[in-house]
Amino acid sequence: MDALLNTAEALRRLLERIALASGWLLVIMACVTTFDVVARKIGMELPYTKLQELEWHFHAAIFSLWMGYCYTINAHPRVDSFLEGKSYRARAWVEFWGCLLLALPYVTLVAYFSLDFVAGSYAVGERSDSTVGLTHRWVIKGIFAAGLWLVVLGILSVLLRVVVFLFGDKSPDEVDLQIGHVEADV
């Protein structure tokens, strides 16, 4: 069980490093957005379509590169009304079956077919629909596909923690399984 818990923690740390490293994209995106707004206000003649597309590419990249880590820390949307008042073990069982029967098969299937999505984009040299838009659309599609695979790793990390908790002799604190309702300090 310790090996499973170590694997889960290694996956979570990997996802955390990727998420934190990609956080610098926020700074770049803010600079691009600020430049776009200021350039428009002062009337500069620029390819604004490229700037706007670059902005949404950064949004998509940030979202994609954070999805897997967010799953491991329970920072994703949940409907907790069903589990409200249930024991930690009951919530762990719901998480176990949810990961095993719903999340893992679905996200793995979508991630698998996302590879064809990227390959097709690359093969045809897909670019923006706008004549002055960005080229190489496969790059952002590739980042999105990578993000889906990161979610698969996040689900595996959580599933391993649930398995250790349900079938091992570790306490909830030792497993560090974050499930159910979470309140964040703001």
C-alpha positions in Angstrom: 0.0 0.0 0.0 2.9 2.3 0.6 4.0 1.9 -3.0 0.5 2.9 -4.2 0.5 5.9 -1.9 4.1 6.9 -3.1 3.0 6.6 -6.7 -0.1 8.7 -6.0 2.0 11.4 -4.4 4.6 11.3 -7.2 1.8 11.9 -9.7 0.3 14.7 -7.7 3.8 16.4 -7.3 4.4 16.0 -11.1 1.0 17.6 -11.8 1.7 20.4 -9.3 5.0 21.2 -10.9 3.4 21.4 -14.4 0.6 23.6 -13.1 2.9 25.9 -11.2 5.4 26.2 -14.1 2.5 27.0 -16.5 1.4 29.7 -14.1 3.9 32.0 -15.9 1.6 31.9 -18.9 -0.7 34.1 -16.8 1.9 36.8 -16.8 2.5 36.5 -20.6 -1.3 36.4 -21.2 -1.8 39.6 -19.1 1.0 41.3 -21.1 -0.5 40.3 -24.5 -4.0 41.4 -23.3 -2.8 44.7 -22.0 -0.8 45.4 -25.2 -3.9 44.5 -27.2 -6.1 46.9 -25.2 -3.6 49.8 -25.2 -2.9 49.4 -28.9 -6.6 49.6 -29.7 -7.1 52.7 -27.5 -4.2 54.6 -29.1 -5.2 53.5 -32.6 -2.2 51.4 -33.6 -2.6 49.5 -36.8 -1.9 45.9 -35.8 -3.2 42.4 -36.6 -5.6 42.4 -33.7 -7.0 39.0 -34.8 -3.7 37.4 -34.0 -3.6 39.1 -30.6 -7.1 38.0 -29.7 -6.4 34.4 -30.9 -3.2 34.4 -28.9 -5.1 35.5 -25.8 -7.6 32.6 -26.1 -4.7 30.2 -26.8 -3.1 31.3 -23.5 -6.4 30.8 -21.7 -6.8 27.3 -23.2 -3.2 26.4 -22.3 -3.5 27.6 -18.7 -6.8 25.7 -18.3 -5.4 22.6 -19.9 -2.2 22.5 -17.9 -4.0 23.0 -14.6 -6.8 20.5 -15.0 -5.0 17.4 -13.7 -3.6 19.1 -10.6 -6.9 20.7 -9.8 -8.5 17.2 -9.8 -6.0 16.0 -7.2 -6.7 18.9 -4.8 -10.5 18.7 -5.3 -10.7 22.1 -7.0 -13.2 21.0 -9.6 -17.0 21.4 -9.7 -18.9 18.8 -7.6 -22.4 18.2 -6.6 -22.0 17.6 -2.9 -25.7 17.6 -1.9 -25.8 13.8 -2.3 -22.8 13.3 0.0 -23.7 15.9 2.5 -23.8 14.3 5.9 -22.2 11.0 4.7 -19.2 9.5 6.5 -15.7 10.0 5.0 -15.7 6.3 4.1 -19.0 6.6 2.3 -17.6 9.5 0.3 -14.5 7.5 -0.4 -16.6 4.7 -1.9 -18.5 7.1 -4.1 -15.1 8.6 -5.2 -13.8 5.1 -5.9 -16.7 4.0 -8.1 -16.9 7.4 -9.7 -13.2 7.3 -10.7 -13.3 3.7 -11.7 -16.6 3.6 -13.7 -17.1 7.1 -14.9 -14.1 9.5 -14.8 -11.2 7.3 -15.7 -12.9 5.5 -18.7 -14.5 8.6 -20.1 -11.4 10.9 -19.8 -9.1 8.2 -21.0 -11.3 7.7 -24.1 -11.5 11.4 -24.8 -7.7 11.8 -24.3 -7.0 8.9 -26.6 -9.1 10.3 -29.4 -7.6 13.8 -28.8 -4.4 12.4 -30.3 -6.2 11.9 -33.7 -7.7 15.4 -33.3 -4.1 16.8 -33.0 -2.7 14.6 -35.8 -5.5 15.6 -38.2 -4.9 19.2 -37.5 -1.2 18.8 -38.1 -1.7 16.8 -41.3 -3.9 19.4 -43.0 -1.8 22.3 -41.7 -4.8 23.7 -39.9 -4.8 27.4 -39.2 -7.2 30.1 -38.1 -10.3 30.7 -40.2 -9.2 34.3 -40.4 -6.8 35.1 -43.2 -4.8 37.2 -40.7 -5.1 34.7 -37.8 -2.6 32.4 -36.3 -1.1 29.4 -38.0 -0.2 26.0 -36.6 -3.6 25.4 -34.9 -2.3 21.9 -34.0 0.0 23.4 -31.2 -2.9 24.6 -29.1 -4.9 21.4 -29.8 -1.8 19.4 -28.7 -1.7 21.4 -25.4 -5.3 20.6 -24.9 -4.7 16.9 -25.6 -1.8 16.9 -23.1 -4.1 18.5 -20.6 -6.6 15.6 -21.0 -3.8 13.1 -20.3 -2.8 15.2 -17.2 -6.4 14.7 -16.0 -6.0 11.0 -16.5 -2.9 11.1 -14.3 -4.9 13.2 -11.7 -7.7 10.7 -11.6 -5.2 7.8 -11.2 -3.5 9.7 -8.3 -6.9 10.2 -6.5 -7.9 6.6 -7.3 -4.7 5.2 -5.8 -5.3 7.3 -2.6 -8.9 6.0 -2.4 -7.7 2.4 -2.8 -5.1 2.9 -0.1 -7.7 4.4 2.2 -10.4 1.8 1.6 -8.3 -1.3 1.4 -5.3 -0.4 3.5 -4.7 0.6 7.1 -4.0 4.3 6.6 -5.9 7.0 8.2 -7.5 9.8 6.1 -4.7 12.2 7.2 -2.0 9.8 6.1 -3.7 9.3 2.7 -4.4 13.0 2.2 -7.5 12.2 0.2 -9.3 15.4 -0.5 -12.9 14.5 -1.3 -16.3 16.0 -0.6 -17.0 19.6 0.4 -13.9 21.8 0.6 -13.9 25.3 2.0 -11.2 27.7 0.8 -9.9 30.6 2.8 -10.3 33.7 0.6 
